[in-house]
Amino acid sequence: MATVQRFDRSMIENFLRTENLRYLKDTDGDFILELSYDDELGCALKNYLMVSMHDQDIYRILTTSDRRIPRNDWGRAVMICNTWNKERYWPKAFLSVRNPDSDTYGAITLEWQIDLGKGIHQELFNDFTMTILSGGIAFWKWAHQEQSM
């Protein structure tokens, strides 16, 4: 039977090593998993597997792409994100714009987070993580192939 463990960065690293994934670490100790350009997705992806800075119990995954959304497509991008969020449970999709008054481009960000303050066993953690990473790939495949994004 699997043992519930306290959540920390070592669980993320165990997942990445178990799946034989190449990754980088940033200055905060969080992990970056880059996926090269894929024709089916129409972009390259960057996944951030993080422990929340403020509360070490929150596990977050952010997925970004190299696709930049021009200002004149922001409304369409928001509608695509809303459709995704309505029809699927995760990850949450949103248009990210740093300064809406002056930026000419935005980006779609996919996000998922869970409070693991009570702990989790590694097998369930790995399953959650793979589900969310696969969801990010599914979003971009859907957006590219079915939504022409």
C-alpha positions in Angstrom: 0.0 0.0 0.0 1.3 3.5 -0.9 2.4 5.7 1.9 1.1 9.3 2.2 4.1 11.7 2.3 4.6 15.4 3.0 4.6 17.3 -0.3 7.8 19.0 -1.4 9.9 19.5 -4.5 11.4 16.0 -4.2 8.0 14.6 -5.3 8.2 16.7 -8.5 11.7 15.5 -9.2 10.8 11.9 -8.5 8.0 12.2 -11.0 10.3 13.7 -13.7 12.9 11.0 -13.1 10.3 8.2 -13.1 9.0 9.4 -16.4 12.5 9.9 -17.8 11.8 13.5 -18.6 14.6 16.1 -19.1 14.0 19.2 -17.1 15.6 22.4 -15.9 15.5 24.0 -12.5 15.0 27.8 -11.9 16.5 29.9 -9.2 13.5 29.2 -6.9 14.1 25.4 -7.2 11.0 24.9 -9.4 11.1 22.7 -12.5 10.7 23.6 -16.1 9.8 20.9 -18.7 10.2 22.1 -22.3 8.5 20.4 -25.2 9.7 21.3 -28.6 7.6 22.5 -31.5 5.0 20.0 -32.6 3.0 20.4 -35.9 -0.1 18.9 -34.2 -0.1 21.7 -31.6 1.2 24.5 -33.8 3.6 25.5 -31.0 6.3 24.6 -28.5 5.3 24.3 -24.8 6.9 25.2 -21.5 5.6 23.6 -18.3 6.4 25.0 -14.9 6.0 22.5 -12.0 6.1 24.6 -8.9 5.7 24.8 -5.2 3.9 28.0 -4.2 6.2 30.7 -2.8 3.8 31.8 -0.1 2.4 28.5 1.0 4.7 25.5 0.5 1.7 23.2 0.4 0.3 24.4 -2.9 1.4 22.5 -6.0 1.0 24.5 -9.3 1.5 23.6 -12.9 1.6 26.4 -15.5 1.8 25.7 -19.2 2.7 28.3 -21.7 3.4 28.2 -25.4 5.6 30.2 -27.8 2.4 31.4 -29.6 1.8 35.1 -29.1 -1.8 36.3 -29.5 -2.0 39.7 -31.3 -4.3 42.3 -29.7 -6.9 42.0 -32.5 -7.3 38.3 -31.6 -7.7 38.7 -27.8 -11.5 38.5 -27.8 -11.3 35.3 -29.9 -8.7 33.8 -27.6 -10.8 34.6 -24.5 -13.8 32.8 -26.1 -11.6 29.8 -27.0 -10.4 29.7 -23.3 -14.0 30.0 -22.0 -15.1 27.2 -24.3 -12.3 25.0 -23.0 -13.0 25.8 -19.4 -16.7 25.1 -19.8 -16.3 21.8 -21.5 -13.3 20.4 -19.6 -12.2 20.2 -16.0 -8.5 21.0 -16.3 -6.3 22.8 -16.8 -7.8 26.2 -16.6 -7.1 28.3 -19.6 -6.8 32.1 -19.7 -5.5 34.9 -21.8 -2.5 36.6 -20.0 -1.7 40.2 -20.8 0.8 42.1 -18.7 -0.4 45.6 -19.5 -3.6 45.7 -21.5 -3.2 49.4 -22.2 0.1 49.1 -24.0 0.8 45.5 -24.9 0.3 44.4 -28.5 0.5 40.7 -27.7 -0.8 38.3 -25.1 -0.4 34.7 -24.4 -2.6 31.8 -23.4 -1.7 30.3 -20.0 -2.9 27.0 -18.7 -3.0 26.6 -14.9 -3.8 23.9 -12.3 -3.2 23.9 -8.6 -3.9 21.8 -5.6 -3.4 22.1 -1.9 -1.4 19.1 -0.7 -1.0 20.3 2.9 -2.3 16.9 4.2 0.2 15.0 2.0 -0.2 12.7 -1.0 1.4 9.4 -2.1 3.8 9.5 -5.0 1.7 7.3 -7.3 -1.3 9.7 -7.1 0.9 12.7 -7.4 2.4 11.2 -10.6 -1.0 10.5 -12.0 -2.3 14.0 -11.3 0.9 15.5 -12.8 0.7 13.4 -16.0 -3.1 14.2 -16.3 -2.4 17.9 -16.2 0.6 17.8 -18.5 -1.5 15.8 -21.0 -4.3 18.3 -20.6 -2.0 21.1 -21.7 -1.0 19.2 -24.8 -4.7 18.4 -25.5 -5.6 22.1 -25.1 -3.1 23.2 -27.8 -4.0 20.3 -30.1 -7.7 21.2 -29.8 -7.0 25.0 -30.1 -4.8 24.5 -33.2 -6.7 21.8 -35.0 -10.3 22.6 -34.1 -10.3 26.3 -33.3 -7.6 27.4 -35.8 -5.7 29.2 -33.0 
